[in-house]
Amino acid sequence: MARNPHRPHRFQPRARLTRPMVRDGGVLRPASWDEALDRAADGLRATRDTYGGEAIGVFSCSKSTNEMNFVAQKLARTALGTNNIDSCNRT
């Protein structure tokens, strides 16, 4: 929480990303959500195929519901082939 609630703009950077960006030849450029998600999936798939599922980890948010955490672990184990899943809920 901001100490001065009357000046919230100080905590919201103006250079905030408003759309996905992908890297082409070392340079970031705007992309569609479909292209960005496809590239992310391709990168995860390539990592899994090259190094195995254990090279990938999934981290879940403490504000996630039990159901969302269940879906995250199912994705990690079935689609990515990893048991490396953690959450800041764990104490």
Secondary structure as GFF3:
##gff-version 3
##sequence-region A 1 91
A	DSSP	three_ten_helix	8	11	.	.	.	ID=ss1
A	DSSP	beta_strand	21	24	.	.	.	ID=ss2
A	DSSP	beta_strand	27	30	.	.	.	ID=ss3
A	DSSP	alpha_helix	33	51	.	.	.	ID=ss4
A	DSSP	three_ten_helix	53	55	.	.	.	ID=ss5
A	DSSP	beta_strand	58	60	.	.	.	ID=ss6
A	DSSP	alpha_helix	66	74	.	.	.	ID=ss7
A	DSSP	pi_helix	75	79	.	.	.	ID=ss8
A	DSSP	beta_strand	85	87	.	.	.	ID=ss9
###
